[in-house]
Amino acid sequence: MKEISIISKFMVFDSQSELPTDVQKLMIDAIETRKKAYAPYSKFRVGAALLLDNGKIVLGSNQENAAYPSGLCAERVAIFSAGTLYPDAKMVKIAISATSDTNPTLTPIPPCGACRQSISEYEIKQEAAIELYFMGESGSIYKSDSLKNLLPLVFDKKVL
């Protein structure tokens, strides 16, 4: 038997003003887009803004449904839209902001497991990392250089 160690590293920005200028714009887009979320059940609103290598920004907000599994998270709305609208573009950076109508979200909120798997699929497909920036309603922002920091042991097509 042997032990392995997996280390994840994140950059922490204390406020949006510390972010690089292009990411500040992405985060503002994510915050504005989360206001368009359809979240009548969870009251939890998420916005995502995805920058592509062609300069386009694709937005997504979570969309819920009374049949709960039928909804979709903001990150996947943006990623799947980008995959449809710009199939040859690489995904470079994604900014994510989450808030609750009922509880303050003052710590960074990372993507859920399903979104992590979806982001991983596109990192593998494009053979390039996607930078992730995520925050709550306000406060600090975490930056990950790749989805691999959030999901280091990925399930991918190589095992199929």
DSSP file with accessible surface (Angstrom, degrees, kcal/mol):
  #  RESIDUE AA STRUCTURE BP1 BP2  ACC     N-H-->O    O-->H-N    N-H-->O    O-->H-N    TCO  KAPPA ALPHA  PHI   PSI    X-CA   Y-CA   Z-CA
    1    1 A M              0   0  242      0, 0.0     2,-0.3     0, 0.0     0, 0.0   0.000 360.0 360.0 360.0 146.0    0.0    0.0    0.0
    2    2 A K        -     0   0  181      2,-0.0     2,-0.4     0, 0.0     0, 0.0  -0.956 360.0-126.9-141.4 163.2    1.1    3.6   -0.6
    3    3 A E        -     0   0  182     -2,-0.3     2,-0.3     2,-0.0     0, 0.0  -0.876  16.2-160.3-111.5 140.7   -0.3    7.0   -0.1
    4    4 A I        -     0   0  116     -2,-0.4     2,-0.4     2,-0.0    -2,-0.0  -0.886   6.5-149.6-115.4 154.5   -0.7    9.7   -2.7
    5    5 A S        -     0   0   97     -2,-0.3     2,-0.5     2,-0.0    -2,-0.0  -0.987   5.5-164.0-124.7 133.3   -1.2   13.4   -1.9
    6    6 A I        -     0   0   78     -2,-0.4     2,-0.5     2,-0.0    -2,-0.0  -0.978   8.5-164.4-118.9 125.3   -3.1   15.7   -4.2
    7    7 A I        -     0   0  125     -2,-0.5     2,-0.4   145,-0.0    -2,-0.0  -0.927   3.2-162.3-114.7 131.5   -2.6   19.5   -3.6
    8    8 A S        -     0   0   50     -2,-0.5     2,-0.4   142,-0.0   141,-0.1  -0.929   6.7-160.9-110.3 137.4   -4.9   22.2   -5.0
    9    9 A K        +     0   0  161     -2,-0.4   136,-0.4     2,-0.0     2,-0.3  -0.961  10.2 178.5-121.3 137.0   -3.8   25.8   -5.2
   10   10 A F        -     0   0   72     -2,-0.4     2,-0.4   134,-0.1   134,-0.2  -0.964  24.7-133.1-132.1 148.3   -6.0   28.8   -5.5
   11   11 A M  E     -A  143   0A 107    132,-2.1   132,-2.6    -2,-0.3     2,-0.5  -0.822  23.1-149.7 -93.2 143.4   -5.3   32.5   -5.7
   12   12 A V  E     -A  142   0A  74     -2,-0.4     2,-0.5   130,-0.2   130,-0.2  -0.972   8.6-165.9-120.3 122.9   -7.5   34.6   -3.4
   13   13 A F  E     -A  141   0A  29    128,-3.0   128,-2.7    -2,-0.5     3,-0.1  -0.915  14.5-148.2-103.8 131.6   -8.6   38.1   -4.4
   14   14 A D  S    S+     0   0  115     -2,-0.5     2,-0.3   126,-0.2    -1,-0.1   0.752  77.4   0.2 -73.0 -23.1  -10.0   40.2   -1.5
   15   15 A S  S >  S-     0   0   41    126,-0.1     3,-1.4     1,-0.1     4,-0.4  -0.976  76.8 -99.4-156.8 167.7  -12.3   42.1   -3.8
   16   16 A Q  G >  S+     0   0   59     -2,-0.3     3,-1.6     1,-0.3    11,-0.1   0.821 115.0  67.3 -61.5 -31.5  -13.3   42.5   -7.5
   17   17 A S  G 3  S+     0   0   91      1,-0.3    -1,-0.3     7,-0.0     7,-0.1   0.726  94.6  58.1 -65.7 -19.4  -11.0   45.5   -7.8
   18   18 A E  G <  S+     0   0   96     -3,-1.4    -1,-0.3     2,-0.1    -2,-0.2   0.623  87.0  99.8 -82.1 -14.6   -8.0   43.3   -7.4
   19   19 A L  S <  S-     0   0    5     -3,-1.6     5,-0.1    -4,-0.4    -3,-0.0  -0.343  90.0 -91.4 -69.5 153.2   -9.0   41.1  -10.3
   20   20 A P     >  -     0   0   55      0, 0.0     4,-2.4     0, 0.0     3,-0.5  -0.300  45.0-107.5 -57.0 151.0   -7.3   41.6  -13.7
   21   21 A T  H  > S+     0   0  115      1,-0.3     4,-1.8     2,-0.2     5,-0.2   0.877 118.5  50.4 -54.4 -44.1   -9.3   44.1  -15.8
   22   22 A D  H  > S+     0   0   68      1,-0.2     4,-1.9     2,-0.2    -1,-0.3   0.886 112.0  48.2 -65.7 -33.0  -10.7   41.5  -18.2
   23   23 A V  H  > S+     0   0    0     -3,-0.5     4,-3.0     2,-0.2     5,-0.2   0.855 104.5  59.7 -76.5 -32.1  -11.8   39.3  -15.3
   24   24 A Q  H  X S+     0   0   59     -4,-2.4     4,-2.4     2,-0.2    -1,-0.2   0.939 107.8  46.4 -57.7 -45.1  -13.5   42.3  -13.6
   25   25 A K  H  X S+     0   0  112     -4,-1.8     4,-2.5     1,-0.2    -2,-0.2   0.925 111.8  50.7 -63.8 -43.8  -15.7   42.7  -16.6
   26   26 A L  H  X S+     0   0    2     -4,-1.9     4,-2.4     1,-0.2    -2,-0.2   0.919 110.8  49.0 -58.8 -43.3  -16.4   39.0  -16.7
   27   27 A M  H  X S+     0   0    0     -4,-3.0     4,-2.7     2,-0.2    -1,-0.2   0.903 109.1  51.9 -67.3 -38.9  -17.4   39.0  -13.0
   28   28 A I  H  X S+     0   0   87     -4,-2.4     4,-2.6    -5,-0.2     5,-0.2   0.933 110.8  49.4 -60.9 -41.6  -19.7   42.0  -13.5
   29   29 A D  H  X S+     0   0   32     -4,-2.5     4,-2.5     1,-0.2    -2,-0.2   0.910 110.7  49.8 -62.5 -41.6  -21.3   40.1  -16.4
   30   30 A A  H  X S+     0   0    0     -4,-2.4     4,-2.2     2,-0.2    -2,-0.2   0.919 111.5  48.7 -63.7 -42.5  -21.7   37.1  -14.1
   31   31 A I  H  X S+     0   0   21     -4,-2.7     4,-0.9     2,-0.2    -2,-0.2   0.928 113.8  45.8 -64.3 -45.1  -23.3   39.2  -11.4
   32   32 A E  H >< S+     0   0   93     -4,-2.6     3,-0.5     1,-0.2     4,-0.3   0.898 112.9  51.1 -64.9 -38.1  -25.7   40.9  -13.8
   33   33 A T  H >< S+     0   0    8     -4,-2.5     3,-2.0     1,-0.2    -2,-0.2   0.855  99.8  62.3 -70.6 -33.3  -26.6   37.5  -15.4
   34   34 A R  H >< S+     0   0   22     -4,-2.2     3,-1.6     1,-0.3    -1,-0.2   0.816  93.4  65.6 -62.8 -25.4  -27.3   35.9  -12.0
   35   35 A K  T << S+     0   0  124     -4,-0.9    -1,-0.3    -3,-0.5    -2,-0.2   0.695  98.2  55.0 -67.2 -16.9  -30.1   38.4  -11.6
   36   36 A K  T <  S+     0   0  149     -3,-2.0    -1,-0.3    -4,-0.3    -2,-0.2   0.344  81.3 126.8 -96.5   4.3  -31.8   36.7  -14.6
   37   37 A A    <   -     0   0    8     -3,-1.6     2,-0.8    -4,-0.2    26,-0.2  -0.286  59.5-136.7 -62.2 146.7  -31.7   33.3  -13.0
   38   38 A Y  B     +f   63   0B 117     24,-2.3    26,-2.5     1,-0.1     3,-0.1  -0.894  47.0 146.0-104.0  97.2  -35.0   31.4  -12.8
   39   39 A A     >  +     0   0    1     -2,-0.8     4,-1.4    24,-0.2     5,-0.1  -0.389   2.4 145.0-133.3  56.3  -34.8   30.0   -9.2
   40   40 A P  T  4 S+     0   0   43      0, 0.0    -1,-0.1     0, 0.0    -2,-0.0   0.727  78.6  40.6 -71.0 -16.8  -38.3   29.9   -7.7
   41   41 A Y  T  4 S+     0   0   92     -3,-0.1    -2,-0.1     3,-0.1    25,-0.0   0.907 125.5  26.8 -97.7 -52.8  -37.6   26.8   -5.7
   42   42 A S  T  4 S-     0   0   59      2,-0.2    59,-0.1     1,-0.0     3,-0.1   0.727  83.3-144.9 -83.2 -24.3  -34.1   27.1   -4.3
   43   43 A K     <  +     0   0   85     -4,-1.4    58,-3.2     1,-0.2     2,-0.6   0.754  60.6 128.4  60.7  23.4  -34.0   30.9   -4.2
   44   44 A F  E     -B  100   0A  68     56,-0.2     2,-0.4    57,-0.1    56,-0.2  -0.951  43.5-163.6-114.9 115.7  -30.3   30.4   -5.1
   45   45 A R  E     -B   99   0A  60     54,-3.1    54,-2.7    -2,-0.6     2,-0.4  -0.876   8.3-177.9-109.9 132.1  -29.2   32.4   -8.1
   46   46 A V  E     -B   98   0A  13     -2,-0.4    16,-1.5    52,-0.2     2,-0.4  -0.980   5.3-169.0-130.0 138.8  -26.0   31.8  -10.1
   47   47 A G  E     -BC  97  61A   0     50,-2.7    50,-2.3    -2,-0.4     2,-0.4  -0.965   3.8-169.7-124.5 144.5  -24.6   33.7  -13.0
   48   48 A A  E     -BC  96  60A   0     12,-2.8    12,-2.2    -2,-0.4     2,-0.4  -0.993   8.3-167.8-134.2 140.8  -21.7   32.7  -15.2
   49   49 A A  E     -BC  95  59A   0     46,-2.3    46,-2.6    -2,-0.4     2,-0.5  -0.991  11.6-163.2-129.2 121.1  -19.7   34.6  -17.9
   50   50 A L  E     -BC  94  58A   1      8,-3.0     8,-2.7    -2,-0.4     2,-0.5  -0.923   5.9-151.4-113.1 121.0  -17.5   32.5  -20.1
   51   51 A L  E     -BC  93  57A  31     42,-3.4    41,-3.0    -2,-0.5    42,-1.4  -0.803  12.9-157.8 -92.6 129.8  -14.7   34.1  -22.2
   52   52 A L  E >   -B   91   0A   4      4,-2.7     3,-2.0    -2,-0.5    39,-0.2  -0.651  30.3-111.6-101.9 161.7  -13.7   32.4  -25.4
   53   53 A D  T 3  S+     0   0   94     37,-2.5    38,-0.1     1,-0.3    -1,-0.1   0.657 116.6  63.0 -69.2 -11.5  -10.5   32.7  -27.3
   54   54 A N  T 3  S-     0   0   75     36,-0.3    -1,-0.3     2,-0.1     3,-0.1   0.354 120.9-107.1 -90.5   5.7  -12.3   34.5  -30.1
   55   55 A G  S <  S+     0   0   54     -3,-2.0    -2,-0.1     1,-0.3     2,-0.1   0.313  77.1 133.9  89.7 -10.7  -13.2   37.3  -27.7
   56   56 A K        -     0   0  103     -5,-0.1    -4,-2.7     1,-0.0     2,-0.5  -0.447  45.5-147.3 -72.4 147.7  -16.9   36.4  -27.4
   57   57 A I  E     -C   51   0A  56     -6,-0.2     2,-0.5    -2,-0.1    -6,-0.2  -0.979   9.5-161.9-116.5 126.8  -18.5   36.2  -23.9
   58   58 A V  E     -C   50   0A  11     -8,-2.7    -8,-3.0    -2,-0.5     2,-0.3  -0.932  10.0-153.8-111.4 131.2  -21.2   33.6  -23.4
   59   59 A L  E     +C   49   0A  72     -2,-0.5     2,-0.3   -10,-0.2   -10,-0.2  -0.704  14.1 177.5-106.4 155.7  -23.5   34.0  -20.4
   60   60 A G  E     -C   48   0A   3    -12,-2.2   -12,-2.8    -2,-0.3     2,-0.3  -0.985   8.3-173.0-153.7 144.5  -25.6   31.6  -18.4
   61   61 A S  E     -C   47   0A  12     -2,-0.3   -14,-0.2   -14,-0.2   -27,-0.1  -0.958  41.6 -90.5-131.1 154.8  -27.8   31.7  -15.4
   62   62 A N        -     0   0   12    -16,-1.5   -24,-2.3    -2,-0.3     2,-0.5  -0.360  36.3-160.3 -67.3 144.1  -29.4   28.7  -13.5
   63   63 A Q  B     -fG  38  72B  78      9,-2.8     9,-2.4   -26,-0.2   -24,-0.2  -0.962   9.4-162.6-130.0 108.9  -32.8   27.6  -14.8
   64   64 A E        -     0   0   35    -26,-2.5     2,-0.3    -2,-0.5     4,-0.1  -0.410   4.4-163.2 -91.9 168.7  -34.9   25.6  -12.4
   65   65 A N        -     0   0   73      3,-0.1     6,-0.2    -2,-0.1     5,-0.1  -0.990  33.9-118.0-149.1 147.0  -37.9   23.3  -13.0
   66   66 A A  S    S+     0   0   68     -2,-0.3     2,-1.4     1,-0.2    -1,-0.1   0.839 115.0  65.0 -57.8 -31.3  -40.6   21.9  -10.8
   67   67 A A  S >  S-     0   0   51      1,-0.2     3,-3.2    -3,-0.0     4,-0.3  -0.753  92.6-152.6 -87.5  86.9  -39.2   18.5  -11.9
   68   68 A Y  G >  S+     0   0  161     -2,-1.4     3,-1.8     1,-0.3    -1,-0.2   0.747  84.7  56.2 -41.7 -43.9  -35.9   19.2  -10.1
   69   69 A P  G 3  S+     0   0  127      0, 0.0    -1,-0.3     0, 0.0    -3,-0.1   0.700  96.6  69.4 -66.6 -10.4  -33.5   17.1  -12.3
   70   70 A S  G <  S+     0   0   83     -3,-3.2    -2,-0.2    -5,-0.1    -4,-0.1   0.562  82.2  91.4 -83.7  -7.9  -34.7   19.0  -15.3
   71   71 A G    <   -     0   0   21     -3,-1.8     2,-0.4    -4,-0.3    -7,-0.2  -0.182  65.1-142.1 -77.1 177.0  -33.1   22.3  -14.3
   72   72 A L  B     -G   63   0B  57     -9,-2.4    -9,-2.8   -11,-0.1     2,-0.1  -0.997  11.7-119.5-146.4 140.2  -29.6   23.4  -15.3
   73   73 A C     >  -     0   0   34     -2,-0.4     4,-2.3   -11,-0.2     5,-0.2  -0.348  28.8-113.4 -75.1 157.5  -26.8   25.2  -13.6
   74   74 A A  H  > S+     0   0    0      1,-0.2     4,-2.5     2,-0.2     5,-0.2   0.880 114.0  54.7 -58.0 -43.2  -25.5   28.6  -14.8
   75   75 A E  H  > S+     0   0   10      1,-0.2     4,-2.7     2,-0.2    -1,-0.2   0.921 110.9  44.2 -62.0 -43.2  -22.1   27.1  -15.7
   76   76 A R  H  > S+     0   0   48      2,-0.2     4,-2.8     1,-0.2     5,-0.4   0.864 109.2  56.7 -72.3 -33.2  -23.5   24.4  -17.9
   77   77 A V  H  X S+     0   0   31     -4,-2.3     4,-2.0     2,-0.2    -2,-0.2   0.959 113.8  41.0 -58.2 -47.9  -25.9   26.8  -19.6
   78   78 A A  H  X S+     0   0    0     -4,-2.5     4,-2.6     2,-0.2    -2,-0.2   0.941 117.6  46.3 -66.2 -46.4  -22.9   29.0  -20.6
   79   79 A I  H  X S+     0   0    3     -4,-2.7     4,-2.5     1,-0.2    -2,-0.2   0.930 114.8  45.3 -65.5 -45.7  -20.6   26.1  -21.5
   80   80 A F  H  X S+     0   0   78     -4,-2.8     4,-1.6     2,-0.2    -1,-0.2   0.881 113.1  51.6 -68.5 -34.7  -23.2   24.2  -23.5
   81   81 A S  H  X S+     0   0   44     -4,-2.0     4,-3.4    -5,-0.4     5,-0.3   0.935 111.0  47.9 -63.9 -44.9  -24.3   27.4  -25.3
   82   82 A A  H  X S+     0   0    1     -4,-2.6     4,-2.8     1,-0.2     7,-0.2   0.910 109.5  53.2 -61.7 -42.0  -20.6   28.2  -26.2
   83   83 A G  H  < S+     0   0   15     -4,-2.5    -1,-0.2    -5,-0.2    -2,-0.2   0.830 116.2  40.2 -62.0 -31.4  -20.2   24.6  -27.4
   84   84 A T  H  < S+     0   0  113     -4,-1.6    -2,-0.2    -5,-0.2    -1,-0.2   0.912 122.6  37.2 -81.7 -47.6  -23.2   25.1  -29.7
   85   85 A L  H  < S+     0   0  110     -4,-3.4    -3,-0.2     1,-0.2    -2,-0.2   0.822 133.8  21.3 -77.1 -33.4  -22.6   28.6  -30.9
   86   86 A Y    ><  +     0   0   73     -4,-2.8     3,-1.7    -5,-0.3    -1,-0.2  -0.534  67.8 166.3-135.3  66.1  -18.8   28.5  -31.2
   87   87 A P  T 3  S+     0   0   67      0, 0.0    -1,-0.1     0, 0.0    -2,-0.1   0.736  78.8  46.7 -61.9 -21.6  -17.8   24.8  -31.5
   88   88 A D  T 3  S+     0   0  160      2,-0.1     2,-0.2    38,-0.0    -5,-0.1   0.498  91.9  98.6 -98.2  -4.4  -14.3   25.6  -32.6
   89   89 A A  S <  S-     0   0   18     -3,-1.7     2,-0.3    -7,-0.2    -3,-0.1  -0.567  70.6-127.3 -83.5 147.0  -13.5   28.3  -30.0
   90   90 A K        -     0   0   91     -2,-0.2   -37,-2.5    36,-0.0     2,-0.5  -0.727  18.5-123.9 -90.9 144.2  -11.6   27.5  -26.9
   91   91 A M  E     +B   52   0A   7     -2,-0.3   -39,-0.2   -39,-0.2     3,-0.1  -0.772  34.5 172.2 -87.5 123.9  -13.0   28.3  -23.5
   92   92 A V  E     +     0   0A  49    -41,-3.0    39,-2.6    -2,-0.5     2,-0.3   0.869  55.8   1.3-102.4 -51.3  -10.4   30.5  -21.7
   93   93 A K  E     -Bd  51 131A  27    -42,-1.4   -42,-3.4    37,-0.2     2,-0.4  -0.996  52.0-162.6-144.0 146.6  -12.0   31.9  -18.5
   94   94 A I  E     -Bd  50 132A   1     37,-2.5    39,-2.6    -2,-0.3     2,-0.4  -0.999   5.3-160.1-132.7 133.7  -15.2   31.6  -16.6
   95   95 A A  E     -Bd  49 133A   0    -46,-2.6   -46,-2.3    -2,-0.4     2,-0.4  -0.944  12.7-170.8-110.0 135.6  -16.4   33.9  -13.9
   96   96 A I  E     -Bd  48 134A   1     37,-2.5    39,-1.9    -2,-0.4     2,-0.4  -0.990   8.4-179.7-132.0 133.6  -19.1   32.6  -11.5
   97   97 A S  E     -Bd  47 135A   0    -50,-2.3   -50,-2.7    -2,-0.4     2,-0.4  -1.000   6.2-172.1-134.3 135.4  -21.2   34.5   -8.9
   98   98 A A  E     +B   46   0A   1     37,-1.3     2,-0.3    -2,-0.4   -52,-0.2  -0.958   6.6 171.6-129.2 145.2  -23.8   33.0   -6.6
   99   99 A T  E     -B   45   0A  13    -54,-2.7   -54,-3.1    -2,-0.4     2,-0.4  -0.977  21.2-137.5-146.4 157.9  -26.3   34.5   -4.2
  100  100 A S  E     -B   44   0A  15      3,-0.6   -56,-0.2    -2,-0.3     5,-0.1  -0.938  10.1-145.6-117.2 141.9  -29.2   33.4   -2.1
  101  101 A D  S    S+     0   0   81    -58,-3.2   -57,-0.1    -2,-0.4   -58,-0.1   0.654 104.2  32.6 -73.7 -16.2  -32.5   35.2   -1.7
  102  102 A T  S    S+     0   0   97    -59,-0.4    -1,-0.2     1,-0.2   -58,-0.1   0.660 120.2  37.5-116.1 -23.2  -32.7   33.9    1.9
  103  103 A N  S    S-     0   0  106      2,-0.0    -3,-0.6     0, 0.0    -1,-0.2  -0.992  82.0-108.4-133.8 141.8  -29.1   33.6    3.2
  104  104 A P        -     0   0   98      0, 0.0     2,-0.6     0, 0.0     3,-0.1  -0.417  23.1-157.0 -66.5 138.9  -26.0   35.7    2.7
  105  105 A T        +     0   0   13     -5,-0.1    32,-2.8     1,-0.1    33,-1.0  -0.829  31.8 151.3-116.9  89.2  -23.4   34.2    0.5
  106  106 A L        +     0   0  104     -2,-0.6    34,-0.4    30,-0.2    -1,-0.1   0.323  52.7  69.9-105.2   4.1  -20.2   35.9    1.5
  107  107 A T  S    S-     0   0   94     32,-0.1    30,-0.1    28,-0.1    28,-0.1  -0.873  99.1 -83.6-116.8 155.5  -17.7   33.1    0.7
  108  108 A P        -     0   0   15      0, 0.0    27,-0.2     0, 0.0    28,-0.1  -0.330  39.2-148.8 -59.5 134.5  -16.7   31.9   -2.7
  109  109 A I        -     0   0   43    -13,-0.2    26,-0.3    26,-0.1     3,-0.1  -0.921  13.7-153.8-108.5 110.8  -19.2   29.4   -4.1
  110  110 A P        -     0   0   51      0, 0.0     6,-0.0     0, 0.0   -13,-0.0  -0.311  31.7 -80.9 -79.3 167.9  -17.5   26.8   -6.4
  111  111 A P        -     0   0    1      0, 0.0    23,-0.0     0, 0.0   -15,-0.0  -0.326  50.5-109.6 -62.8 149.9  -19.3   24.9   -9.2
  112  112 A C     >  -     0   0   56     -3,-0.1     4,-2.5     1,-0.1     5,-0.2  -0.143  37.2 -93.8 -70.6 175.1  -21.3   21.8   -8.2
  113  113 A G  H  > S+     0   0   53      1,-0.2     4,-2.3     2,-0.2     5,-0.2   0.892 124.6  51.4 -61.3 -43.1  -20.1   18.3   -9.1
  114  114 A A  H  > S+     0   0   47      1,-0.2     4,-2.1     2,-0.2    -1,-0.2   0.902 112.0  47.5 -63.7 -39.3  -22.1   18.1  -12.3
  115  115 A C  H  > S+     0   0    0      2,-0.2     4,-3.0     1,-0.2     5,-0.3   0.896 108.8  54.6 -68.4 -38.1  -20.7   21.4  -13.5
  116  116 A R  H  X S+     0   0   60     -4,-2.5     4,-2.5     1,-0.2    -2,-0.2   0.930 109.0  48.3 -59.5 -44.7  -17.1   20.3  -12.6
  117  117 A Q  H  X S+     0   0   61     -4,-2.3     4,-2.1     1,-0.2    -1,-0.2   0.918 112.7  48.4 -62.9 -40.7  -17.5   17.2  -14.7
  118  118 A S  H  X S+     0   0   20     -4,-2.1     4,-1.5     2,-0.2    -2,-0.2   0.916 111.9  48.0 -67.4 -42.9  -18.8   19.3  -17.6
  119  119 A I  H  X S+     0   0    1     -4,-3.0     4,-2.2     1,-0.2    -1,-0.2   0.924 109.9  54.3 -62.4 -41.6  -16.0   21.8  -17.4
  120  120 A S  H  X S+     0   0    3     -4,-2.5     4,-2.6    -5,-0.3     5,-0.2   0.912 102.8  56.8 -57.9 -42.7  -13.6   19.0  -17.2
  121  121 A E  H  X S+     0   0   83     -4,-2.1     4,-2.6     1,-0.2    -1,-0.2   0.906 109.5  45.2 -57.4 -41.5  -15.0   17.5  -20.4
  122  122 A Y  H  X S+     0   0   42     -4,-1.5     4,-2.6     2,-0.2     6,-0.3   0.853 109.3  54.4 -76.2 -32.7  -14.3   20.8  -22.3
  123  123 A E  H  X>S+     0   0   11     -4,-2.2     5,-1.4     2,-0.2     4,-0.8   0.937 113.6  43.6 -61.3 -43.6  -10.8   21.1  -20.8
  124  124 A I  H ><5S+     0   0   42     -4,-2.6     3,-0.6     2,-0.2    -2,-0.2   0.935 113.6  51.1 -66.7 -45.1  -10.0   17.6  -22.1
  125  125 A K  H 3<5S+     0   0  114     -4,-2.6    -2,-0.2    -5,-0.2    -1,-0.2   0.911 118.4  36.4 -58.5 -45.4  -11.7   18.3  -25.5
  126  126 A Q  H 3<5S-     0   0   23     -4,-2.6    -1,-0.2     2,-0.2    -2,-0.2   0.500 100.8-133.0 -89.9  -3.2   -9.8   21.5  -26.1
  127  127 A E  T <<5S+     0   0  176     -4,-0.8     2,-0.3    -3,-0.6    -3,-0.2   0.867  74.0  97.8  53.5  39.3   -6.5   20.3  -24.5
  128  128 A A  S   <S-     0   0   36     -5,-1.4    -2,-0.2    -6,-0.3    -1,-0.2  -0.978  76.0-108.3-154.7 143.5   -6.2   23.5  -22.6
  129  129 A A        -     0   0   55     -2,-0.3     2,-0.5    -3,-0.1    17,-0.1  -0.293  21.9-140.6 -70.4 154.4   -7.1   24.6  -19.1
  130  130 A I        -     0   0    2    -37,-0.0     2,-0.3    -2,-0.0   -37,-0.2  -0.985  17.6-132.0-115.1 121.4  -10.0   26.9  -18.3
  131  131 A E  E     -d   93   0A  50    -39,-2.6   -37,-2.5    -2,-0.5     2,-0.4  -0.579  22.4-155.3 -71.8 136.6   -9.4   29.5  -15.6
  132  132 A L  E     -dE  94 144A   0     12,-2.7    12,-2.8    -2,-0.3     2,-0.4  -0.958  14.4-177.4-117.7 131.6  -12.2   29.6  -13.0
  133  133 A Y  E     +dE  95 143A   4    -39,-2.6   -37,-2.5    -2,-0.4     2,-0.4  -0.997  14.7 175.0-122.8 125.4  -13.0   32.6  -10.9
  134  134 A F  E     +dE  96 142A   5      8,-2.3     8,-2.5    -2,-0.4     2,-0.3  -0.990   7.4 159.7-140.5 146.8  -15.8   32.2   -8.4
  135  135 A M  E     -dE  97 141A   1    -39,-1.9   -37,-1.3    -2,-0.4   -26,-0.1  -0.923  32.0-119.0-148.1 170.1  -17.4   34.2   -5.6
  136  136 A G        -     0   0    0      4,-0.5   -30,-0.2     2,-0.5   -37,-0.2   0.135  69.1 -57.8 -88.2-145.5  -20.5   34.5   -3.5
  137  137 A E  S    S-     0   0   81    -32,-2.8     2,-0.3     1,-0.1   -31,-0.2   0.886 117.6 -21.6 -67.5 -38.0  -22.7   37.6   -3.5
  138  138 A S  S    S+     0   0   55    -33,-1.0    -2,-0.5   -40,-0.1     2,-0.2  -0.902 100.1  62.9-156.0-179.4  -19.7   39.7   -2.4
  139  139 A G  S    S+     0   0   36     -2,-0.3  -123,-0.1    -4,-0.1   -32,-0.1  -0.587  86.1   5.4  95.4-154.8  -16.4   39.3   -0.7
  140  140 A S        -     0   0   29    -34,-0.4    -4,-0.5    -2,-0.2     2,-0.4  -0.168  58.4-144.3 -72.4 160.0  -13.4   37.4   -1.8
  141  141 A I  E     -AE  13 135A   0   -128,-2.7  -128,-3.0    -6,-0.1     2,-0.4  -0.980   6.6-146.1-125.1 134.3  -12.9   35.6   -5.1
  142  142 A Y  E     -AE  12 134A  85     -8,-2.5    -8,-2.3    -2,-0.4     2,-0.4  -0.819  10.0-158.9 -98.9 142.2  -11.1   32.4   -5.7
  143  143 A K  E     -AE  11 133A  35   -132,-2.6  -132,-2.1    -2,-0.4     2,-0.4  -0.981   6.1-171.6-120.3 130.7   -9.1   31.7   -8.9
  144  144 A S  E     - E   0 132A   0    -12,-2.8   -12,-2.7    -2,-0.4  -134,-0.1  -0.980  19.8-146.7-117.1 133.5   -8.2   28.2  -10.1
  145  145 A D  S    S+     0   0   90   -136,-0.4     2,-0.3    -2,-0.4    -1,-0.1   0.693  82.9   4.2 -70.2 -19.3   -5.9   27.8  -13.0
  146  146 A S  S >  S-     0   0   16    -17,-0.1     3,-1.5   -14,-0.1     4,-0.4  -0.986  72.2-110.7-159.2 157.8   -7.7   24.7  -14.1
  147  147 A L  G >> S+     0   0    0     -2,-0.3     4,-2.0     1,-0.3     3,-1.8   0.789 107.1  80.6 -63.0 -23.9  -10.7   22.6  -13.2
  148  148 A K  G 34 S+     0   0  132      1,-0.3    -1,-0.3     2,-0.2   -32,-0.0   0.757  83.5  61.4 -58.8 -23.8   -8.2   19.9  -12.1
  149  149 A N  G <4 S+     0   0   34     -3,-1.5    -1,-0.3     1,-0.2    -2,-0.2   0.821 112.8  36.2 -68.7 -31.6   -7.8   21.9   -8.8
  150  150 A L  T <4 S+     0   0   21     -3,-1.8    -2,-0.2    -4,-0.4    -1,-0.2   0.691 135.0  22.9 -92.5 -24.2  -11.5   21.3   -8.1
  151  151 A L     <  +     0   0   43     -4,-2.0    -1,-0.2   -35,-0.1     3,-0.2  -0.611  68.7 167.9-142.7  75.8  -11.7   17.8   -9.6
  152  152 A P  S    S+     0   0   61      0, 0.0     2,-0.9     0, 0.0    -1,-0.1   0.795  72.5  52.6 -70.4 -26.8   -8.2   16.2   -9.6
  153  153 A L  S    S-     0   0  130      2,-0.0     2,-0.1    -5,-0.0    -5,-0.0  -0.732  84.9-169.7-109.0  83.2   -9.3   12.7  -10.4
  154  154 A V        -     0   0   44     -2,-0.9     2,-0.6    -3,-0.2   -37,-0.0  -0.376  22.8-136.5 -78.7 150.7  -11.4   13.2  -13.5
  155  155 A F        +     0   0  118     -2,-0.1     2,-0.3     3,-0.0    -1,-0.0  -0.932  43.4 159.6 -98.6 119.0  -13.7   10.6  -15.2
  156  156 A D    >   -     0   0   15     -2,-0.6     3,-1.9   -32,-0.0     4,-0.3  -0.815  55.9 -82.7-137.8-177.8  -13.1   11.0  -18.9
  157  157 A K  G >  S+     0   0  126      1,-0.3     3,-1.2    -2,-0.3    -2,-0.0   0.664 110.8  77.4 -63.2 -18.3  -13.4    9.2  -22.2
  158  158 A K  G 3  S+     0   0  170      1,-0.3    -1,-0.3     0, 0.0    -3,-0.0   0.770  94.4  50.1 -64.4 -24.7  -10.1    7.3  -21.7
  159  159 A V  G <         0   0   96     -3,-1.9    -1,-0.3     0, 0.0    -2,-0.2   0.534 360.0 360.0 -91.3  -4.8  -11.9    4.9  -19.4
  160  160 A L    <         0   0  159     -3,-1.2    -3,-0.0    -4,-0.3    -4,-0.0  -0.467 360.0 360.0 -84.2 360.0  -14.8    4.2  -21.7
